[in-house]
Amino acid sequence: MNENKGDRPVEEMSFEDAMAELEAVVGQLERGEVALDASIALYERGAQLKARCEVKLREAEEKVAQITLDANGAPAGTTPVEGL
């Protein structure tokens, strides 16, 4: 894993970036490429990345749920979701 990537704050990451790094973390842990102490740190980073992905997915689901439909069932616009 690129050291600079692991230094980036998780809360600033997009879903795609967090997922890509999470996949890299899981790969390293599965292959046993790191010492025990580093594995613990990677596991903790992975947990943060997983939580970030869940937040971003929930935000996307809320946005999709706010799509309004016209009388024919076609998308007519969106209703803003507070806080997004």
NUVO-430207 format. One record per atom (N, C-alpha, C, O): residue in one letter; atom name; x, y, z. Coordinates in pm, whole numbers. Each point is the difference from the previous one (the first is absolute). Layout:
<site residuo="A" atomo="CA" east="X" north="Y" up="Z"/>
...
# end
This chain:
<site residuo="M" atomo="N" east="85" north="-118" up="0"/>
<site residuo="M" atomo="CA" east="-85" north="118" up="0"/>
<site residuo="M" atomo="C" east="88" north="123" up="0"/>
<site residuo="M" atomo="O" east="101" north="4" up="70"/>
<site residuo="N" atomo="N" east="-137" north="96" up="-146"/>
<site residuo="N" atomo="CA" east="72" north="125" up="-5"/>
<site residuo="N" atomo="C" east="-12" north="70" up="134"/>
<site residuo="N" atomo="O" east="-111" north="22" up="48"/>
<site residuo="E" atomo="N" east="224" north="12" up="13"/>
<site residuo="E" atomo="CA" east="-1" north="62" up="133"/>
<site residuo="E" atomo="C" east="-80" north="129" up="1"/>
<site residuo="E" atomo="O" east="-71" north="28" up="96"/>
<site residuo="N" atomo="N" east="82" north="53" up="-204"/>
<site residuo="N" atomo="CA" east="-73" north="126" up="-5"/>
<site residuo="N" atomo="C" east="-149" north="-23" up="0"/>
<site residuo="N" atomo="O" east="-75" north="78" up="59"/>
<site residuo="K" atomo="N" east="32" north="-182" up="-124"/>
<site residuo="K" atomo="CA" east="-142" north="-32" up="-4"/>
<site residuo="K" atomo="C" east="-53" north="-27" up="140"/>
<site residuo="K" atomo="O" east="-109" north="46" up="35"/>
<site residuo="G" atomo="N" east="183" north="-120" up="45"/>
<site residuo="G" atomo="CA" east="-42" north="-35" up="134"/>
<site residuo="G" atomo="C" east="1" north="118" up="95"/>
<site residuo="G" atomo="O" east="-58" north="-7" up="108"/>
<site residuo="D" atomo="N" east="123" north="116" up="-148"/>
<site residuo="D" atomo="CA" east="5" north="119" up="84"/>
<site residuo="D" atomo="C" east="-119" north="92" up="-24"/>
<site residuo="D" atomo="O" east="-25" north="90" up="80"/>
<site residuo="R" atomo="N" east="-48" north="-110" up="-187"/>
<site residuo="R" atomo="CA" east="-112" north="87" up="-34"/>
<site residuo="R" atomo="C" east="-114" north="-20" up="100"/>
<site residuo="R" atomo="O" east="-37" north="-114" up="30"/>
<site residuo="P" atomo="N" east="-20" north="224" up="21"/>
<site residuo="P" atomo="CA" east="-112" north="-15" up="95"/>
<site residuo="P" atomo="C" east="-119" north="-71" up="-64"/>
<site residuo="P" atomo="O" east="-46" north="39" up="-108"/>
<site residuo="V" atomo="N" east="-4" north="-141" up="173"/>
<site residuo="V" atomo="CA" east="-109" north="-81" up="-53"/>
<site residuo="V" atomo="C" east="-125" north="85" up="-24"/>
<site residuo="V" atomo="O" east="-70" north="-19" up="-98"/>
<site residuo="E" atomo="N" east="43" north="113" up="189"/>
<site residuo="E" atomo="CA" east="-122" north="80" up="-11"/>
<site residuo="E" atomo="C" east="-1" north="93" up="-121"/>
<site residuo="E" atomo="O" east="-105" north="57" up="-33"/>
<site residuo="E" atomo="N" east="218" north="-42" up="-36"/>
<site residuo="E" atomo="CA" east="7" north="82" up="-121"/>
<site residuo="E" atomo="C" east="-9" north="-83" up="-127"/>
<site residuo="E" atomo="O" east="-3" north="55" up="-110"/>
<site residuo="M" atomo="N" east="-2" north="-186" up="124"/>
<site residuo="M" atomo="CA" east="7" north="-88" up="-117"/>
<site residuo="M" atomo="C" east="-136" north="-19" up="-65"/>
<site residuo="M" atomo="O" east="-104" north="-3" up="66"/>
<site residuo="S" atomo="N" east="107" north="-11" up="-199"/>
<site residuo="S" atomo="CA" east="-120" north="-38" up="-72"/>
<site residuo="S" atomo="C" east="-25" north="-148" up="23"/>
<site residuo="S" atomo="O" east="86" north="-71" up="52"/>
<site residuo="F" atomo="N" east="-204" north="25" up="-90"/>
<site residuo="F" atomo="CA" east="-32" north="-142" up="13"/>
<site residuo="F" atomo="C" east="102" north="-83" up="-78"/>
<site residuo="F" atomo="O" east="51" north="-100" up="51"/>
<site residuo="E" atomo="N" east="-23" north="141" up="-174"/>
<site residuo="E" atomo="CA" east="90" north="-76" up="-86"/>
<site residuo="E" atomo="C" east="141" north="-9" up="57"/>
<site residuo="E" atomo="O" east="63" north="-106" up="-3"/>
<site residuo="D" atomo="N" east="-14" north="217" up="56"/>
<site residuo="D" atomo="CA" east="135" north="-1" up="59"/>
<site residuo="D" atomo="C" east="5" north="-88" up="124"/>
<site residuo="D" atomo="O" east="93" north="-78" up="19"/>
<site residuo="A" atomo="N" east="-195" north="91" up="66"/>
<site residuo="A" atomo="CA" east="-4" north="-81" up="123"/>
<site residuo="A" atomo="C" east="-10" north="-148" up="-34"/>
<site residuo="A" atomo="O" east="65" north="-83" up="64"/>
<site residuo="M" atomo="N" east="-146" north="49" up="-163"/>
<site residuo="M" atomo="CA" east="-17" north="-141" up="-38"/>
<site residuo="M" atomo="C" east="130" north="-56" up="-58"/>
<site residuo="M" atomo="O" east="38" north="-113" up="30"/>
<site residuo="A" atomo="N" east="29" north="191" up="-113"/>
<site residuo="A" atomo="CA" east="127" north="-45" up="-59"/>
<site residuo="A" atomo="C" east="104" north="-25" up="108"/>
<site residuo="A" atomo="O" east="70" north="-102" up="-3"/>
<site residuo="E" atomo="N" east="-60" north="193" up="98"/>
<site residuo="E" atomo="CA" east="98" north="-20" up="106"/>
<site residuo="E" atomo="C" east="-39" north="-117" up="90"/>
<site residuo="E" atomo="O" east="85" north="-76" up="43"/>
<site residuo="L" atomo="N" east="-215" north="62" up="-17"/>
<site residuo="L" atomo="CA" east="-47" north="-113" up="82"/>
<site residuo="L" atomo="C" east="35" north="-133" up="-67"/>
<site residuo="L" atomo="O" east="42" north="-94" up="67"/>
<site residuo="E" atomo="N" east="-59" north="86" up="-198"/>
<site residuo="E" atomo="CA" east="36" north="-122" up="-72"/>
<site residuo="E" atomo="C" east="150" north="-28" up="12"/>
<site residuo="E" atomo="O" east="40" north="-116" up="15"/>
<site residuo="A" atomo="N" east="42" north="221" up="-21"/>
<site residuo="A" atomo="CA" east="145" north="-18" up="14"/>
<site residuo="A" atomo="C" east="34" north="-48" up="141"/>
<site residuo="A" atomo="O" east="85" north="-87" up="16"/>
<site residuo="V" atomo="N" east="-151" north="144" up="84"/>
<site residuo="V" atomo="CA" east="24" north="-41" up="139"/>
<site residuo="V" atomo="C" east="-37" north="-146" up="20"/>
<site residuo="V" atomo="O" east="77" north="-77" up="59"/>
<site residuo="V" atomo="N" east="-193" north="39" up="-108"/>
<site residuo="V" atomo="CA" east="-45" north="-139" up="14"/>
<site residuo="V" atomo="C" east="98" north="-94" up="-70"/>
<site residuo="V" atomo="O" east="34" north="-105" up="53"/>
<site residuo="G" atomo="N" east="12" north="143" up="-171"/>
<site residuo="G" atomo="CA" east="96" north="-82" up="-73"/>
<site residuo="G" atomo="C" east="128" north="-20" up="79"/>
<site residuo="G" atomo="O" east="52" north="-112" up="7"/>
<site residuo="Q" atomo="N" east="-1" north="218" up="51"/>
<site residuo="Q" atomo="CA" east="122" north="-12" up="80"/>
<site residuo="Q" atomo="C" east="-21" north="-90" up="121"/>
<site residuo="Q" atomo="O" east="84" north="-84" up="32"/>
<site residuo="L" atomo="N" east="-196" north="102" up="34"/>
<site residuo="L" atomo="CA" east="-28" north="-83" up="118"/>
<site residuo="L" atomo="C" east="-16" north="-147" up="-38"/>
<site residuo="L" atomo="O" east="48" north="-89" up="71"/>
<site residuo="E" atomo="N" east="-116" north="63" up="-182"/>
<site residuo="E" atomo="CA" east="-20" north="-138" up="-44"/>
<site residuo="E" atomo="C" east="132" north="-67" up="-39"/>
<site residuo="E" atomo="O" east="19" north="-120" up="24"/>
<site residuo="R" atomo="N" east="70" north="197" up="-84"/>
<site residuo="R" atomo="CA" east="128" north="-57" up="-43"/>
<site residuo="R" atomo="C" east="101" north="-9" up="113"/>
<site residuo="R" atomo="O" east="104" north="-63" up="-14"/>
<site residuo="G" atomo="N" east="-134" north="127" up="127"/>
<site residuo="G" atomo="CA" east="92" north="-3" up="113"/>
<site residuo="G" atomo="C" east="130" north="72" up="-29"/>
<site residuo="G" atomo="O" east="106" north="-43" up="46"/>
<site residuo="E" atomo="N" east="-113" north="151" up="-121"/>
<site residuo="E" atomo="CA" east="120" north="73" up="-43"/>
<site residuo="E" atomo="C" east="59" north="89" up="108"/>
<site residuo="E" atomo="O" east="108" north="56" up="-19"/>
<site residuo="V" atomo="N" east="-176" north="-41" up="131"/>
<site residuo="V" atomo="CA" east="45" north="96" up="100"/>
<site residuo="V" atomo="C" east="14" north="-65" up="137"/>
<site residuo="V" atomo="O" east="-63" north="-102" up="28"/>
<site residuo="A" atomo="N" east="145" north="162" up="56"/>
<site residuo="A" atomo="CA" east="20" north="-49" up="136"/>
<site residuo="A" atomo="C" east="-127" north="21" up="83"/>
<site residuo="A" atomo="O" east="-91" north="72" up="-41"/>
<site residuo="L" atomo="N" east="87" north="-136" up="156"/>
<site residuo="L" atomo="CA" east="-119" north="4" up="85"/>
<site residuo="L" atomo="C" east="-41" north="143" up="36"/>
<site residuo="L" atomo="O" east="-117" north="35" up="-15"/>
<site residuo="D" atomo="N" east="210" north="47" up="61"/>
<site residuo="D" atomo="CA" east="-34" north="137" up="38"/>
<site residuo="D" atomo="C" east="-57" north="77" up="-119"/>
<site residuo="D" atomo="O" east="-99" north="73" up="14"/>
<site residuo="A" atomo="N" east="161" north="-88" up="-129"/>
<site residuo="A" atomo="CA" east="-49" north="67" up="-120"/>
<site residuo="A" atomo="C" east="-135" north="-57" up="-41"/>
<site residuo="A" atomo="O" east="-84" north="74" up="-52"/>
<site residuo="S" atomo="N" east="63" north="-203" up="73"/>
<site residuo="S" atomo="CA" east="-130" north="-61" up="-33"/>
<site residuo="S" atomo="C" east="-111" north="62" up="84"/>
<site residuo="S" atomo="O" east="-110" north="24" up="-49"/>
<site residuo="I" atomo="N" east="140" north="1" up="175"/>
<site residuo="I" atomo="CA" east="-101" north="62" up="88"/>
<site residuo="I" atomo="C" east="-34" north="140" up="-50"/>
<site residuo="I" atomo="O" east="-117" north="38" up="-5"/>
<site residuo="A" atomo="N" east="219" north="39" up="-32"/>
<site residuo="A" atomo="CA" east="-23" north="134" up="-53"/>
<site residuo="A" atomo="C" east="-78" north="-6" up="-131"/>
<site residuo="A" atomo="O" east="-90" north="82" up="-23"/>
<site residuo="L" atomo="N" east="123" north="-177" up="-63"/>
<site residuo="L" atomo="CA" east="-73" north="-16" up="-126"/>
<site residuo="L" atomo="C" east="-145" north="-38" up="25"/>
<site residuo="L" atomo="O" east="-90" north="50" up="-67"/>
<site residuo="Y" atomo="N" east="68" north="-139" up="163"/>
<site residuo="Y" atomo="CA" east="-136" north="-41" up="33"/>
<site residuo="Y" atomo="C" east="-82" north="121" up="47"/>
<site residuo="Y" atomo="O" east="-115" north="17" up="-39"/>
<site residuo="E" atomo="N" east="176" north="67" up="124"/>
<site residuo="E" atomo="CA" east="-70" north="118" up="49"/>
<site residuo="E" atomo="C" east="-31" north="97" up="-114"/>
<site residuo="E" atomo="O" east="-109" north="56" up="-6"/>
<site residuo="R" atomo="N" east="205" north="-37" up="-84"/>
<site residuo="R" atomo="CA" east="-22" north="86" up="-117"/>
<site residuo="R" atomo="C" east="-112" north="-59" up="-86"/>
<site residuo="R" atomo="O" east="-86" north="73" up="-50"/>
<site residuo="G" atomo="N" east="88" north="-204" up="33"/>
<site residuo="G" atomo="CA" east="-105" north="-66" up="-78"/>
<site residuo="G" atomo="C" east="-138" north="21" up="61"/>
<site residuo="G" atomo="O" east="-97" north="20" up="-73"/>
<site residuo="A" atomo="N" east="88" north="-24" up="205"/>
<site residuo="A" atomo="CA" east="-128" north="23" up="67"/>
<site residuo="A" atomo="C" east="-49" north="143" up="-26"/>
<site residuo="A" atomo="O" east="-119" north="22" up="-21"/>
<site residuo="Q" atomo="N" east="212" north="74" up="22"/>
<site residuo="Q" atomo="CA" east="-37" north="139" up="-29"/>
<site residuo="Q" atomo="C" east="-46" north="14" up="-145"/>
<site residuo="Q" atomo="O" east="-98" north="70" up="-29"/>
<site residuo="L" atomo="N" east="169" north="-136" up="-61"/>
<site residuo="L" atomo="CA" east="-37" north="6" up="-142"/>
<site residuo="L" atomo="C" east="-137" north="-63" up="-25"/>
<site residuo="L" atomo="O" east="-81" north="52" up="-76"/>
<site residuo="K" atomo="N" east="56" north="-164" up="141"/>
<site residuo="K" atomo="CA" east="-130" north="-67" up="-12"/>
<site residuo="K" atomo="C" east="-112" north="91" up="48"/>
<site residuo="K" atomo="O" east="-104" north="11" up="-65"/>
<site residuo="A" atomo="N" east="126" north="55" up="177"/>
<site residuo="A" atomo="CA" east="-101" north="92" up="54"/>
<site residuo="A" atomo="C" east="-24" north="115" up="-98"/>
<site residuo="A" atomo="O" east="-114" north="42" up="-19"/>
<site residuo="R" atomo="N" east="221" north="10" up="-42"/>
<site residuo="R" atomo="CA" east="-13" north="109" up="-97"/>
<site residuo="R" atomo="C" east="-82" north="-44" up="-121"/>
<site residuo="R" atomo="O" east="-86" north="74" up="-47"/>
<site residuo="C" atomo="N" east="113" north="-194" up="-2"/>
<site residuo="C" atomo="CA" east="-76" north="-53" up="-113"/>
<site residuo="C" atomo="C" east="-148" north="-12" up="36"/>
<site residuo="C" atomo="O" east="-87" north="33" up="-81"/>
<site residuo="E" atomo="N" east="59" north="-79" up="201"/>
<site residuo="E" atomo="CA" east="-140" north="-14" up="43"/>
<site residuo="E" atomo="C" east="-70" north="135" up="6"/>
<site residuo="E" atomo="O" east="-116" north="12" up="-40"/>
<site residuo="V" atomo="N" east="186" north="92" up="89"/>
<site residuo="V" atomo="CA" east="-57" north="134" up="6"/>
<site residuo="V" atomo="C" east="-30" north="51" up="-141"/>
<site residuo="V" atomo="O" east="-109" north="51" up="-27"/>
<site residuo="K" atomo="N" east="205" north="-66" up="-62"/>
<site residuo="K" atomo="CA" east="-19" north="49" up="-137"/>
<site residuo="K" atomo="C" east="-111" north="-75" up="-72"/>
<site residuo="K" atomo="O" east="-75" north="60" up="-77"/>
<site residuo="L" atomo="N" east="63" north="-191" up="101"/>
<site residuo="L" atomo="CA" east="-110" north="-76" up="-60"/>
<site residuo="L" atomo="C" east="-135" north="45" up="54"/>
<site residuo="L" atomo="O" east="-97" north="12" up="-74"/>
<site residuo="R" atomo="N" east="91" north="12" up="205"/>
<site residuo="R" atomo="CA" east="-125" north="47" up="62"/>
<site residuo="R" atomo="C" east="-40" north="136" up="-57"/>
<site residuo="R" atomo="O" east="-118" north="23" up="-27"/>
<site residuo="E" atomo="N" east="215" north="66" up="8"/>
<site residuo="E" atomo="CA" east="-28" north="130" up="-60"/>
<site residuo="E" atomo="C" east="-56" north="-16" up="-141"/>
<site residuo="E" atomo="O" east="-95" north="68" up="-37"/>
<site residuo="A" atomo="N" east="154" north="-157" up="-41"/>
<site residuo="A" atomo="CA" east="-47" north="-23" up="-137"/>
<site residuo="A" atomo="C" east="-141" north="-59" up="0"/>
<site residuo="A" atomo="O" east="-83" north="40" up="-81"/>
<site residuo="E" atomo="N" east="56" north="-132" up="172"/>
<site residuo="E" atomo="CA" east="-133" north="-59" up="9"/>
<site residuo="E" atomo="C" east="-104" north="106" up="35"/>
<site residuo="E" atomo="O" east="-111" north="-2" up="-53"/>
<site residuo="E" atomo="N" east="148" north="93" up="143"/>
<site residuo="E" atomo="CA" east="-93" north="107" up="37"/>
<site residuo="E" atomo="C" east="-28" north="92" up="-117"/>
<site residuo="E" atomo="O" east="-113" north="45" up="-18"/>
<site residuo="K" atomo="N" east="215" north="-17" up="-62"/>
<site residuo="K" atomo="CA" east="-20" north="85" up="-118"/>
<site residuo="K" atomo="C" east="-91" north="-70" up="-100"/>
<site residuo="K" atomo="O" east="-91" north="63" up="-56"/>
<site residuo="V" atomo="N" east="113" north="-190" up="32"/>
<site residuo="V" atomo="CA" east="-84" north="-76" up="-93"/>
<site residuo="V" atomo="C" east="-143" north="-4" up="50"/>
<site residuo="V" atomo="O" east="-94" north="12" up="-79"/>
<site residuo="A" atomo="N" east="77" north="-28" up="210"/>
<site residuo="A" atomo="CA" east="-135" north="-6" up="57"/>
<site residuo="A" atomo="C" east="-73" north="132" up="-17"/>
<site residuo="A" atomo="O" east="-123" north="3" up="4"/>
<site residuo="Q" atomo="N" east="195" north="105" up="-23"/>
<site residuo="Q" atomo="CA" east="-62" north="132" up="-12"/>
<site residuo="Q" atomo="C" east="-35" north="36" up="-144"/>
<site residuo="Q" atomo="O" east="-54" north="108" up="-24"/>
<site residuo="I" atomo="N" east="82" north="-195" up="-72"/>
<site residuo="I" atomo="CA" east="-36" north="27" up="-138"/>
<site residuo="I" atomo="C" east="-152" north="-2" up="-11"/>
<site residuo="I" atomo="O" east="-64" north="-97" up="40"/>
<site residuo="T" atomo="N" east="9" north="204" up="-94"/>
<site residuo="T" atomo="CA" east="-145" north="9" up="-13"/>
<site residuo="T" atomo="C" east="-43" north="-50" up="-138"/>
<site residuo="T" atomo="O" east="73" north="14" up="-98"/>
<site residuo="L" atomo="N" east="-191" north="-71" up="93"/>
<site residuo="L" atomo="CA" east="-54" north="-53" up="-124"/>
<site residuo="L" atomo="C" east="-122" north="79" up="-41"/>
<site residuo="L" atomo="O" east="-74" north="52" up="84"/>
<site residuo="D" atomo="N" east="52" north="-41" up="-217"/>
<site residuo="D" atomo="CA" east="-121" north="66" up="-48"/>
<site residuo="D" atomo="C" east="-115" north="-99" up="-4"/>
<site residuo="D" atomo="O" east="16" north="-114" up="43"/>
<site residuo="A" atomo="N" east="-130" north="155" up="-93"/>
<site residuo="A" atomo="CA" east="-120" north="-83" up="-2"/>
<site residuo="A" atomo="C" east="20" north="-128" up="-80"/>
<site residuo="A" atomo="O" east="-68" north="-99" up="24"/>
<site residuo="N" atomo="N" east="160" north="100" up="-120"/>
<site residuo="N" atomo="CA" east="27" north="-118" up="-82"/>
<site residuo="N" atomo="C" east="110" north="-89" up="57"/>
<site residuo="N" atomo="O" east="34" north="-102" up="-59"/>
<site residuo="G" atomo="N" east="21" north="141" up="174"/>
<site residuo="G" atomo="CA" east="105" north="-79" up="63"/>
<site residuo="G" atomo="C" east="139" north="32" up="-50"/>
<site residuo="G" atomo="O" east="96" north="-70" up="34"/>
<site residuo="A" atomo="N" east="-83" north="174" up="-114"/>
<site residuo="A" atomo="CA" east="131" north="40" up="-52"/>
<site residuo="A" atomo="C" east="65" north="97" up="99"/>
<site residuo="A" atomo="O" east="-70" north="79" up="63"/>
<site residuo="P" atomo="N" east="201" north="-84" up="-51"/>
<site residuo="P" atomo="CA" east="67" north="95" up="90"/>
<site residuo="P" atomo="C" east="-31" north="144" up="-38"/>
<site residuo="P" atomo="O" east="13" north="39" up="-117"/>
<site residuo="A" atomo="N" east="-55" north="40" up="214"/>
<site residuo="A" atomo="CA" east="-38" north="139" up="-26"/>
<site residuo="A" atomo="C" east="94" north="98" up="69"/>
<site residuo="A" atomo="O" east="-7" north="120" up="-26"/>
<site residuo="G" atomo="N" east="92" north="-167" up="111"/>
<site residuo="G" atomo="CA" east="91" north="88" up="72"/>
<site residuo="G" atomo="C" east="42" north="-66" up="130"/>
<site residuo="G" atomo="O" east="-17" north="-120" up="19"/>
<site residuo="T" atomo="N" east="71" north="201" up="68"/>
<site residuo="T" atomo="CA" east="43" north="-51" up="129"/>
<site residuo="T" atomo="C" east="-51" north="92" up="110"/>
<site residuo="T" atomo="O" east="-25" north="118" up="-22"/>
<site residuo="T" atomo="N" east="12" north="-176" up="138"/>
<site residuo="T" atomo="CA" east="-33" north="76" up="119"/>
<site residuo="T" atomo="C" east="127" north="4" up="83"/>
<site residuo="T" atomo="O" east="55" north="-105" up="32"/>
<site residuo="P" atomo="N" east="-7" north="226" up="3"/>
<site residuo="P" atomo="CA" east="125" north="6" up="79"/>
<site residuo="P" atomo="C" east="-10" north="-76" up="131"/>
<site residuo="P" atomo="O" east="-104" north="1" up="66"/>
<site residuo="V" atomo="N" east="211" north="-65" up="-29"/>
<site residuo="V" atomo="CA" east="9" north="-70" up="128"/>
<site residuo="V" atomo="C" east="81" north="89" up="92"/>
<site residuo="V" atomo="O" east="112" north="39" up="-35"/>
<site residuo="E" atomo="N" east="-165" north="-7" up="150"/>
<site residuo="E" atomo="CA" east="72" north="86" up="94"/>
<site residuo="E" atomo="C" east="135" north="-61" up="37"/>
<site residuo="E" atomo="O" east="12" north="-121" up="20"/>
<site residuo="G" atomo="N" east="87" north="207" up="-11"/>
<site residuo="G" atomo="CA" east="132" north="-43" up="46"/>
<site residuo="G" atomo="C" east="87" north="-62" up="-107"/>
<site residuo="G" atomo="O" east="113" north="-39" up="29"/>
<site residuo="L" atomo="N" east="-161" north="30" up="-153"/>
<site residuo="L" atomo="CA" east="82" north="-59" up="-106"/>
<site residuo="L" atomo="C" east="41" north="104" up="-98"/>
<site residuo="L" atomo="O" east="70" north="-30" up="-97"/>
# end
